């Protein structure tokens, strides 16, 4: 694990809120997203540089989507010199704030450079394969997105399903597979818990005909017996995503993995306690030979940068879910780029942090 021991003695902190506006309304089985609020922790040591971390709260989904969220942020910032307590156990039930604090402190140690994990990735010598995200909508809109991703060189797409009629979704997937073999195009689907358990075996059988790589969270969370049965019998691999939310204790994590035995697990650090919490999940998966990949929780480029840089040091060969930086009209300008289905970092490009520091 990376070194997250810090030696600050007199730092100050504040938090700021930034509303990220989607370029176009984006549909999931839980509804349509038009904007996303992100919270930033800004930490200073005397008159030095500013360390910035993003608390990637997602309304209606994050475990720490609570009425006292901003109150907790204020408390953390007012008692920022107690960061060792916060990083140990004080933010156990606020995983996104934990991640934002880790990120900000780490950035401060790097003089506010945003180079949190120096590697060939931050030198523009290595890129990460990512999937192209296809949002729900009418058929024309979804076809348009797919054509765009293919024209941009993606060889792995992830399509949101479970909100419109499954037959329509299946027909769309069948048309994609008719054009591209599984070697030419990896197709992942994400149900966001959108299917009823009684319908899911049939749906999985149909998807298997199309050589689907995996399906994320086919049924709602906390149905462990039913999910365990699906993981065991499904003709296509199941990936756990939302199932990890709110599972804070190591013993509970072990119980979940041992009972469900999923082929894949997907990590959103903002949802599961940042670098610390995600590292624990990764180690538990390694012990059980469970594969995983990383994805963002729709953070701005601040959070996406931290996740991408860290992921690049983990040598995971799968396509990551890190292509979300292009979703917004008012994202934080950064050296991150997406080209030909990969995400990379151009160190000669500059960060523009004015939206965060001087909103």
DOVEX-612496 format. One record per residue: x, y, z of N, C-alpha, C in turn. Coordinates in steps of 0.001 Angstrom, whole numbers, plus 524288, in hexadecimal, padded with zeros to 5 digits. Each point is the difference from the previous one (the first is absolute). Example, Ala and Ser with C-alpha at 12.3 -4.5 7.8 and 13.67 -1.06 7.14 Angstrom:
BEGIN
833867E9C681E787FC86804A68000080384804B080000/7FEA28041A7FD3080334804A68003C7FCFE80442802DA/
//
This chain:
BEGIN
803517FB50800007FCAF804B0800008036D804D680000/7FE0D804307FD92802EE804E07FFF3800848022D80586/803F480348800CA800EB8025A8051F7FC2380476800D7/7FC7E7FF4A803B57FC418041A80148800E58020180588/804F97FFE0801B68015D80269804FB801FF8057E7FEDD/7FDB2803D08029C80147805727FEF3802618027C804E2/802E18044F7FF30802C980284804527FECE805D880048/7FB36801637FF057FE72805758006A7FEDA80153805B6/80162804B4801947FF338018B805737FC69804B98009C/7FF7B803217FBF37FCB7804A8800807FDA7801597FAB6/7FBC47FD537FEB47FD80800CD7FAEE7FA7780210800DF/7FDFC8027D7FBFF7FAA0801E9800197FD1A7FDBA7FB5B/7FADC7FFDB800777FCE87FD9E7FBCA7FABA802AE7FF80/7FDD57FFA87FB667FAAE801AF7FEEF7FDBD7FC747FBD9/7FADC800227FF657FDA37FCED7FBD37FCB68038F7FC7C/7FFAC7FE6E7FB227FCEF802EE7FC317FCDA7FC277FCB3/7FB97801EE7FE207FC697FCC77FCED7FFEF801DB7FA62/7FFEA7FC497FC677FFE4801527FA727FBFA7FC877FD51/7FC5C8025F7FD3B7FC007FD0B7FD32801DD7FEDC7FA74/800BE7FB057FED4801977FE4A7FACD7FB207FF377FCA6/7FFDD802897FB7E7FB7D7FFC67FC8C801027FC1B7FB93/7FC957FC307FF6F800857FC3B7FBBB7FF26802B07FABB/8030C7FE677FC227FF498021B7FABA7FA9D7FEA47FDEA/7FE287FB4F801667FAB37FE787FE9D7FDF47FC7980459/7FAF78004B800FD7FDB37FCD180428801667FA4C7FF1B/801BE7FD58804208020A7FAAE7FF8F7FCA57FC4680331/7FDFC7FBF57FD6C7FC437FC898027F802667FB1D8024C/7FE017FE7280489801377FAFC8025B7FAD27FD92801AD/800427FB34802107FB327FD81801D47FDDD802B3804D3/8032080374802667FE3D802DB804A27FDEA805737FEA2/80033801667FB117FE0D805247FE7B803CF802D47FC71/7FEBB804E47FECD80314803247FC6080343803F48030C/8050C8004B7FEAB80398803A180290800C6804CF7FC99/7FF418049980246800E9804E67FD3F804AE802F080232/801357FF09804ED80486802708027C801E37FC8F80477/804AD80124801D9802247FD3C8048480315803D98034C/7FECA80028804FE802DA8036580395804D47FD2E80217/80475802A87FFBB804C57FDF380258801E7803C18042C/802757FDDF803F38022C8031080446805F27FF767FFF3/802A480463800D7805B47FFFE7FFF780212801C48054B/803E57FD2D801F0802D880193804AF8050D8029B7FE42/800ED804C1801EF804C0802F27FEB58032F80096804FD/804E47FE397FFE78035B8000880499804E9803337FEEC/8016D80354803C4804B8803397FF828036D7FF5D804D7/8050F800967FF28803C38003880442802918055F7FFD2/7FEA880374803B1801D08056B800107FEAB802917FACD/803D2802437FD607FF07802AD7FB0F801B17FCAD7FB56/8003B7FAE7800C4801DA7FC867FBEA7FBD47FEB37FC07/800FE7FC1C7FCC87FC447FE5E7FBF97FB1D7FD9E80272/7FC0F7FF2E7FCC57FB0B7FDCF801C17FF887FA587FE19/7FEB87FC878039A7FEBF7FAA07FE967FA257FF7C7FF59/7FE587FDA37FBC07FA687FFAB7FECD7FE587FA4D7FF85/7FBBC7FEB88029E7FDBD7FACD7FF8D7FA2C800657FEF0/7FDFE7FC3D7FD277FA728000B7FE997FD0A7FBDA80306/7FBB4801A18024E7FC667FC70802AE7FBA87FEB57FC28/800417FB767FDA87FC7F7FEA07FBB47FAD27FDC7801D6/7FCDF80337802797FACC7FE5E801BB7FC5A7FF887FB51/7FCF57FBD57FFE47FC167FF567FBE67FAAF7FF608029A/7FCB4803EC7FF4D7FAF78001D802987FCC57FB207FEC0/7FD947FDDC8040E7FCA97FB807FF59802CC7FAD47FFA8/805378001680032802EE7FB237FF638045D7FF6980405/802FA80423800EF8045A7FFAB803B27FE077FEA580578/8031F7FCEB802D17FE967FE9B8055D7FFDA804C680380/802FE803FF7FEA980027804B4803397FCA1804667FDD5/7FC1E7FEA77FCDE7FC18803DE7FE687FC47800BB80495/8018080388803857FD37800D4804E67FF13805CF800DE/7FC078015E8031F7FEEC805908010480483802D4802A0/803517FD1F802DF8044980282802DD805247FFED7FD01/7FFBA7FF2C7FAD7804CC7FF8F7FCE48033E805058003D/7FD91804717FEF5802E9804E58000D801BF801678058E/7FCF97FE76803E280194800CE80571804FE7FCFF8012F/800437FB277FE19804BD7FCDC800CE804A58025E7FD19/7FF1F801E97FB4D80437802947FD1E80218804AE80312/7FC758030C80228801928048C80311803217FE5A804CB/7FE557FBDC80290802CA7FE0C804988057B7FE297FE8D/8006F7FD1E7FBC98051E7FE0E7FE4B803AD8048F7FEDE/7FE00803EF7FD4080357804737FE9B801818032F804DA/7FC6580089803AC801388030E804B4803CB7FD2080394/800387FACF7FF82803947FCD58032C803CE7FD117FC72/801EF802CE7FC118032A7FD707FBFE8051D7FDD680221/8020F802548042F804E67FDFA8022B7FF477FAD8802EE/7FB277FE44800567FEE87FAC9802167FF6E7FC0D7FB92/802A4801047FB9F7FF557FCC37FB55801417FA40800FA/8038F7FEDF803A68013A7FA84801197FB347FD2280211/7FD058029D8035A7FB1E7FDB5801F27FC1D7FF497FB8D/7FF66804127FCD07FC4A7FFA27FBAE801607FB857FC57/805077FF607FED08019E7FBF67FC4F7FFFA7FA8F80270/800137FFBF8052C7FFF57FAF1802A27FA727FDD880056/7FCA7802BE802CD7FAB87FDF7800C97FBCD8043680018/8019B804F3800327FC3480435800AE7FC5E800D67FB74/801567FE007FB6C7FCB5800BD7FB5A7FE307FACE7FDBB/7FFA37FC1C8034C7FE867FACA7FE387FAD3800007FD0F/7FC4380315801E47FAE08001E7FD887FF77804767FC12/80457802967FEDB80012804277FC0F8046C7FEDA7FC14/7FF547FBD77FCE28044E7FE4D7FC92801B1804137FC01/7FC5F803387FE0F80197803D87FC14803388046380278/7FEAE80182804D480328803F7802AF8055C7FDC88014B/800217FB0E80184805047FD6980106803828004E7FB35/7FDC57FECF7FB7780315800197FB2D801CB805867FEB6/7FC7D803D1800A28017B805687FEF48045E801D280389/7FFDA7FE64804F88041980181803AE805307FD737FE9A/7FFE27FAF87FED8804C77FD557FE3A80266802DC7FB57/7FCB5801307FC43801B2802717FB2280275805598010B/7FD688032780338801EA8054780117805327FFE3802ED/800777FC9E803E4804E57FF98802F28046A7FE117FC87/7FECC7FC2C7FCBD803FC7FDF17FC71801A8804307FC1C/7FC42803027FE0980137804377FC5A8036380427802A0/7FEF8801108050280322803DE802CB805AA7FE3B80084/800C67FAEB800CD8056B7FE0680051802C48007F7FAC1/7FCF3800497FBCE8022C800877FAB57FFE4805B27FE39/7FFD2803A3803BF800258059D7FEDD7FB78801CC7FC9E/7FB8C7FD508006B7FB6B801827FCF68007E7FEF47FA30/803877FC777FE938012F7FF137FA707FBFD7FCA07FD3A/7FCD57FD25802FA7FC477FC297FDF5802BB7FB2F7FDC2/8052D7FFB780088802CC7FB287FEAC8004C7FCD680503/7FBDD7FD118011A7FFA37FD3A804F18031E7FAEE7FFF7/800497FD827FB7A802BC7FB007FF7B80364800287FB1A/804BA802078007D8037D800467FB71800DA7FA8D7FDB3/7FF737FF9C7FAE7800897FAFA7FD56800738010B7FA2E/800D87FC0D7FCD17FFDA800D57FA527FAE68027A7FE29/7FBBC7FF3A802E17FB04802687FE9180065805EC80046/802208021B8043480051805B28009B8044D802577FC97/803457FCB27FDA88040B801D57FC567FE2A7FF7B7FA5D/7FB137FE877FF467FDB47FF2E7FAD3802C17FBA87FCFB/801CE7FC0E802E78027D7FB727FD977FC917FB2380064/7FBAA8007D802B47FC6B7FB9B800B27FA758021580025/7FC647FD247FD957FA818014E800257FCF67FB6380243/7FB3F8010E801B37FCA37FBE4802137FB7B7FF047FC44/7FEFD7FB067FEE07FB5A7FEA77FCF17FB24801208033C/7FC238025B7FD847FB1E80131802C07FB627FE517FCAC/7FB857FF4E802917FB3B7FEE77FCFD7FD358051A7FEBA/7FD3B7FFF47FBAF7FCC7804727FE867FA907FF478023C/7FE09803F3802A97FB087FF8B802C27FB75801A97FC8A/7FC217FC907FF927FB4F801017FCE47FB6C800B8803B5/7FDDC804C6800217FBBB80130803957FACD7FE3E7FDC0/7FC427FF20803877FABE7FE897FE567FD39804907FD64/7FC707FEA37FC957FCE5803E77FD467FCDA7FD4D7FBD0/7FDDA803057FC507FD367FD6E7FBB7803EC7FD527FC69/7FE007FCB07FC958037D7FCC57FCD2803A48034A7FCA1/7FDD88043F7FDB98033B8034D7FCAF8048E8025980302/7FEF3801CD804B88040E8025A80346804317FC0180167/7FE627FB398012D803CF7FC068018A8034B7FE477FB4A/7FD877FF707FB70802F87FEC07FB4880406804487FEE5/7FE5A804D7800A980375804747FF0C804D67FFC380387/7FF287FEC5804FB8045D7FF9B803A7803BC7FB9B7FE87/7FDC27FB8B7FE7E803357FB7C7FE978035C801367FB3B/7FD9E8024B7FC05802FD8016A7FB4D80467803CC8015F/7FEDD803B48037B803F3803C9801948049A7FD51802AD/7FEDA7FC5C80394804307FD48802C5803447FCAF7FC45/7FD6C7FD607FC80802CD7FCAE7FC428036E803577FC74/7FDED804727FE2C803118037E7FCA6804AD80254802DF/7FF9B8005B80530804568021980318803EA7FBD4801A1/7FF337FB3E7FE30803EF7FBFC800CF7FF467FC90804C2/7FB7C80047802837FF197FC928047C7FF3A7FA657FE2A/8025D7FC44802CA7FF027FA797FEE77FD667FD50804A0/7FE088033A803AD7FCFD7FE058046E7FBE98041080154/7FB0B7FE747FFFB7FBDF8039A801717FCEC7FDBD80496/7FDDE80375803257FC997FE6C8044E7FAC6802A77FF37/7FBEF7FCDC7FF6D7FAD8802197FEDF7FC807FF74804C2/7FD8280450801777FC2B7FFE7804347FB097FD677FE09/7FE0B7FC36802F17FB297FD647FE857FC627FFCE804C1/7FB157FE8F7FF147FC6F7FF32804597FBF780440800BA/8000D803F77FCAC7FC4480448800A67FBC07FFE87FBD3/801757FE977FB367FC157FF957FBDD7FECF7FA367FF1C/7FCB47FEDD7FC4D7FE787FAA37FEE6804CD7FCAB7FEAF/8008F7FB82802A6804A97FCCE7FF36800747FE177FA5C/7FB907FEF67FD798004B7FE387FA94802A8804187FC97/7FECF804EE800E8802938042A7FD08805E18002080136/8013C7FF84804FD8058C7FFFA8017A802CF7FB587FD92/7FD7C7FB818000D802597FB507FDC3800D1800A47FA1E/7FC2A802347FD5380080800DB7FA5F80494803A17FECE/800AB803F98032F8045F803967FF43805327FD28800AD/8006A7FCF18041E804CA7FD01800F3800F77FC0A7FBA0/7FBD27FDA77FE1D8008D7FC237FBCA8020E802937FB04/7FE36804B87FEF5801EB802CC7FB65805D28014980085/801AE8015D804B1805938010C800D78032A7FB0C7FF1B/7FE257FBAE80254802EF7FB1E7FF83800077FDFB7FA64/7FBF68013A7FD077FFE57FE507FA808044F802AE7FCDE/8018D804AC801BA8041A802E87FD47805737FEB8801FE/800597FEAF804FF805277FF5B8026D8002D7FAFA80332/804067FCDF7FF20800AF7FB3D8030B801AC8016F8058E/800057FC2C80375801928010980569805C9801698005C/803157FE587FC1380582801837FFDC8009E805AE7FE53/7FC6F801CD7FCAB800468055D7FE0F7FD95803ED803C0/7FBF97FE68802E47FD4B80391803837FE467FD19804E9/80219801A78046F7FE467FE01805107FB1B8030780186/7FBE57FD2A801637FB1D80282801A07FEE37FEA2805AA/7FFDA804088033D7FE4A7FF6B805607FAA48028480087/7FCCC7FDF98037B7FAF98027F801167FF9680112805D5/7FD3F8041C801447FF62801A68056C7FA38800D980116/7FDCC7FCB3803607FA6C80050801217FEC98038E8049A/803FB80175803107FF13803548049B7FB8D7FDEA80365/7FFAB7FAD0800777FBEB7FDA38033E7FA918006C7FDB4/7FFA2800977FADF7FB028013D7FD877FC577FB737FEEE/801D07FB0A800AD7FCAF7FB8B7FEB37FDF47FD44804E2/7FB547FDCF7FF927FDE87FCBF80429802A17FAA47FFC2/800E67FDBF8047F802B77FAF78003E7FD3F7FBDE7FCB3/7FAD77FFE48001B7FD217FBED7FD2A800B9800617FA18/8013B804B07FE13800BE800BB7FA5E805B27FF497FE4E/8038880039803BA80591800627FEB18023C7FB2A7FD4B/7FEB47FB3080193802407FB7F7FD317FEE98001B7FA25/7FB41801657FE7C7FEBA800617FA688034C804387FD5E/800758047F802828030D804527FDCF805AA7FE657FF43/802247FD51803E2805727FE4C7FFA2800BE7FC157FB8F/7FC347FC817FF4E8004A7FC3A7FBB18001D802C37FABD/7FCC8803FB7FF707FFD4802E17FB1B8051F802EE7FF0D/802068027E80403804DF802F27FF74804917FC6C7FEAA/7FFDB7FB3B801FA804427FC4D7FEF0800707FEC27FA33/7FBB38005F7FD308000F7FEF67FA5C8034C804037FD10/800F4804748028A802C28044B7FD6C805A48008A801E5/801F17FC1B802BB8056480028801F9800F8804FE80326/7FC788012180397800A4804828036A804607FEDD803EE/80371803C2800C8804737FF3C803857FE3E7FF33805A2/7FC598035C801D37FE4E7FFCA805727FB3780373800AA/7FD437FF1C804477FB948035880165800D2801F480596/7FF9C805218009F80091802528052C7FABC80021802C2/8000E7FE4B804C57FBAC80097803A97FAB07FF167FD6B/7FECE7FB1E7FE6A7FB057FF057FD4D7FB36800E480374/800747FF078051E7FB91800CC803888018E803CD8044F/7FC23801DA802E28010E803BD8042C8037E7FD9F80432/802718036D802EA803AE7FE52804087FD377FD69804A0/803427FD93803427FE4D7FD98804F47FC6A7FB507FF30/8002C7FDAB7FB727FD6A7FAFB7FF0B804487FBEB7FF59/802D77FF118042D804BB7FCE37FF987FEEE7FA5D7FE3C/7FBE47FDA0801FA7FED47FAA17FE767FEDD7FFBA7FA29/7FCCC8039B7FE207FE9E8000C7FA73804B9801597FC9D/80321803C2801B780499801797FCF8804047FB927FFE2/800847FD398045A803927FB8F800277FE577FBDB7FC0B/7FAE77FF1B7FFA07FDFC7FC317FC3E80120801C37FA6C/7FF3F8050F7FEEE8010D801FA7FAC0805CF7FFA17FEAA/8035680164803B0805AB7FFAD7FF09801A27FA657FEBE/7FD5A7FC38802778015C7FA7E7FF487FDED7FDD47FAE2/7FB64801BE7FE587FD637FD837FB90800018033B7FB01/80158804FC800447FF958035E7FB6E803947FE337FB91/7FE0A7FFFA7FB2D803467FE967FB84803CC804567FE68/7FF5C804B68022C803DD804217FF2F801D6801E88055B/804E0801C180064802168019B805177FD0C804A98023F/7FF2B7FFDC805197FD7780443802CF804258032F802D8/7FF5D805227FFD98039180391802AA7FCFB802EA8043F/802047FFF6804BA7FD91802E18044B801CE805A47FFDD/7FC5F80394800D28013C8058E800177FD5B80281804B5/7FB078016B7FF7A7FD31802688045F7FFDF7FC89804D8/800BC7FAE37FF427FFD87FC578046E8040D801508042A/80431802B47FE708043080147803B07FEBC804C780358/7FC2F803107FE537FEDE804EE802AC7FDE67FEF98057A/802438029A803D37FE407FF76805648023D7FB58802DC/8034A7FCFA7FD6D802967FB908028D80546801F5801F0/8004E8016D804EE80496802A58021C803C17FC56802DB/7FDF67FBFD802A7803407FCAE8034E8028F7FBAA7FCDC/804D87FED88014E802E37FBF07FD317FD177FAC08003C/7FDF97FEAA804957FD437FB01800907FB527FFBA7FC5A/7FD22804607FF847FB77800217FC89801B37FF907FA4A/80463802717FEAB802097FF927FAAB8015A7FA527FEBD/802747FD69803B1801637FA827FF2D7FB217FCA77FF5C/7FC0A800FC8033A7FB1F7FD0A7FF997FD84800CA7FAA5/7FFEF804C27FE297FDA1801217FAF0802CB7FD0A7FBA2/805208005F7FFDF802F87FD777FBDA7FFAB7FA148005A/8001C7FDEB804C37FFD97FA50800A57FAB17FDBD7FEA1/7FBE0802CC801367FAC87FE077FECC7FEB0800AB7FA44/8010F8049A7FDD17FE6F8010F7FA9D803CC7FDC97FBFF/804FB7FFD1801468040F7FDFE7FC757FF71802327FA71/8002C8052A7FF837FF4F802667FAD4804D27FF457FC95/7FF517FF967FADD804877FFE27FC80802F48052F7FFF0/7FD09804508006B802558053C7FFCD7FDC7803718045A/80349803B6801A67FE518041A8038A801D68052E7FDB5/7FCB6803FC8007380145805247FDDC800B4803D18047D/8043E802EB7FFD9801448037E8044F7FF3E805B37FE7E/7FCDB802B38030E7FF8A805AF7FFC4802418021480520/804C6801F580012802708019E804F47FCC9803E680324/7FD268037C7FD6E7FCCA803CA802DD7FBAB7FD638031A/7FE6E7FB4D7FE617FBC07FD3980298801E87FC708045F/804F97FE8B7FFEA801C97FBD18037E804BF8018880345/800C580520800CD80409801A2803B18053F8013E7FDA8/80009801BB7FB1B804CD802047FDAE8043F7FBF17FF32/804E2801CB800398046E7FC8A7FF298002A7FBAF80423/7FF0680186804D78003E7FC3C8044F7FBD97FBC77FF75/7FB1D801A17FF597FBC87FC387FFA2800637FC967FB28/8017C802527FB958006A7FD087FB26804777FC1780042/804538018B80271804657FC64800907FE677FB2780313/7FCE5800BD804107FE387FB75802FF7FCAD7FC667FC9E/7FC698024A7FCEE7FCD57FCD97FC6D803657FD157FC0D/803E6802AF7FDCC803697FD867FC20802CA7FB5480261/80208800A3804BA802D67FBB7802867FC667FB5C80116/7FB3980116801A97FC467FBC3800F07FEA07FD2C7FAED/7FF93802E87FBC07FEE37FD937FAEE8049B7FCAC7FE27/804B7801E8800C58049B7FCFF7FE79800297FAC7802D2/7FEB48000980506800057FB2E803157FC117FC107FDE4/7FC07801D77FD3E7FBC97FCA37FE198000F7FF667FA0F/80416801ED7FD82800847FFB07FA477FB52802767FD30/7FE338045D802197FBC3802F27FD8E8025B8048D7FCF9/7FEA4800897FB1380205804457FCCF7FCEA804FC8010C/8025C804627FEA77FD888050680115801BB804067FBF7/7FD07804397FFC2801D9804A27FD3B7FE19804D7802E4/80245804657FEC07FEF6804EB802A67FC6E803617FCA4/7FCCC803198028D7FCBB803AC7FD237FF23804DF80355/7FE94804247FD7E7FEFA804D1802DF7FA568001F801C4/7FEDC803878039C7FA9D800E6801BB7FE368054F7FDF5/80128800F37FB017FE88804D47FD5E8028D804D080266/804BE7FF518021C802DE8047D802138019C803B77FBA4/80196804AE8019B8028C803967FC648056C7FDE57FEC2/802F5802F87FCF88054A7FE507FEB1803A67FFCD804B3/7FEA5802A680442803407FFB4804B7800047FA6E80219/7FB537FDED800EB7FFA37FAAD801F7801977FBF97FBFD/7FE77800D97FB1F801597FC577FBDA805E67FF907FF6D/802B48046180081805B2800087FF9B8027C7FC8C80436/7FE2180088804CE802217FCE3804497FF1C7FA307FF16/7FB447FEA07FE4F7FEC47FA807FF1C8033E7FDCA7FB7F/80057802F67FBB9802E57FE1C7FB72805CD7FF5580138/8024D803E28029B805917FF9A80146801107FB5480381/7FCA77FF29803D7800C47FB8D8038B7FF407FADB7FD19/7FBE37FFAF7FCDE7FEE77FB347FD16804977FE887FC7E/80290803EF7FDD08046B7FEFB7FC7E8047C7FD4B802CB/80044800758052C804317FD6C802F17FE917FA778019A/7FB247FE5F7FF107FE267FAF5801F1800607FB9C7FBF9/801628015D7FB30800DA7FC1C7FBD77FB517FC637FF38/7FB69802367FFE47FB5B7FCEF7FEE07FF267FFFF7FA1A/7FF947FB6C7FD827FFD37FFC87FA437FAA8801127FDA1/7FBE7800508031C7FABD8009A7FDE27FED8805A77FE7C/7FBEE800B57FCEC7FE2E805427FEAD7FDA08027E804E8/801B4804BB801337FE0F802C1804957FB618037E7FE81/7FCEB80181803EF7FB8C8036C7FF038015C805A180138/803C4802247FD24802288051E8014E7FF65803EC7FB86/7FBD17FF8A7FD0B7FF34803917FB9E7FBF780432800FB/7FF0580132805027FBAF803818014B80174805C380006/804E7801527FF0F801A380571800387FDB18036E7FBC1/7FDDE7FD977FBF77FDE6802F77FB987FA15800D380062/7FDC27FEBC804757FA55800408008F7FDEF80582800E1/8035180390801F07FE1B804F0802138017B804B47FCAF/7FCBD803FD8005180129804E47FD41803CE8035F80319/800547FF348051C80327803588035F803A47FCCE80380/802767FC257FDAC803D87FCE2802E6804DA8034F8011B/8036D7FE0080359804DA802B38014F804007FEE17FBB9/801AC803E17FCE9803D47FEFC7FBD3804F37FD9080235/801C77FBD47FD7B804577FCF88021E803477FD9E7FBA6/804797FDB28015D803367FD5E7FC117FDFE7FA9E7FE66/7FBBF7FE39802557FDCA7FAF87FE707FDC8800527FA7A/8006C7FBC37FD177FDA97FFCD7FAC27FE107FA7C7FEED/7FC537FF9F7FC6A7FE0C7FAF67FE35800907FFCF7FA18/802E07FC147FE31800C87FF417FA5D800107FA347FEC5/7FD3E7FE7E7FBF5800067FAA77FE0A7FEF97FC008044B/7FC268013A8034B7FE6F7FC51803FF803BF7FF7B8048B/80355803EF800C0803C67FFE6804487FFFE80545802C5/8015C7FFF180508800B8804CC802E7805C7800B38012A/801CF804D27FF79805788012B800F38009E805528028D/804D78018D800C780134804D6802D58047A802C27FD36/7FF25804EA7FE7C804078030F7FD5B8024A803EA803E1/804927FEDC8023B80221803498042F801338059C7FE58/8008D800F27FAEB80117805567FE367FB16803657FFF1/7FB6A7FD7D800237FB20802FE8004C7FF31801E2805A1/7FCEB8040F800987FF60802748051A7FAA07FEF080260/7FFEE7FFEE805207FB167FFF6802E87FDD98059380059/7FAF68008A7FF807FD68804FC801187FC517FF1380498/801AB801C0804917FD207FED6804D37FC9280481801C1/7FF2F803C87FC927FD14804AD801927FA647FEB180198/7FDA37FC087FDB47FAA47FE8C801697FFAA7FDE48058A/804687FE0B80200800167FDD180545801F68040E803E8/8045B802927FEBE802738038E803AE7FD1D8053A80047/7FE22801D17FB7D7FD37805077FFDC7FACD7FF717FD33/7FC587FCFB8024A7FB157FF057FD477FCA9804F47FFAC/
//
